[in-house]
């Protein structure tokens, strides 16, 4: 809707939509990957502590 308000033609609107979608997907992927890595590190640390005891 932002692109329409600026008076962009359909090709420019599609380009903006595609770019925004790629950005959102990439940001989400990096966030999920970082969270999973953090969880994995916590599990590894817990396992190492249990083996030491």
QUILIN-V871988 format. One record per pair of residues at least 6 apart in sequence whose ideal C-beta (glycine too) atoms are under 6 Angstrom apart, sorted by sequence separation. I is the first residue (numbers start at 1). GAP is how many residues later the second one is. D is the distance in Angstrom with one decimal. If there is no record, write none. Layout:
BEGIN
i->(I I)
gap->(GAP GAP)
d->(D D)
END
This chain:
BEGIN
i->(3 3)
gap->(10 13)
d->(4.1 4.9)
END
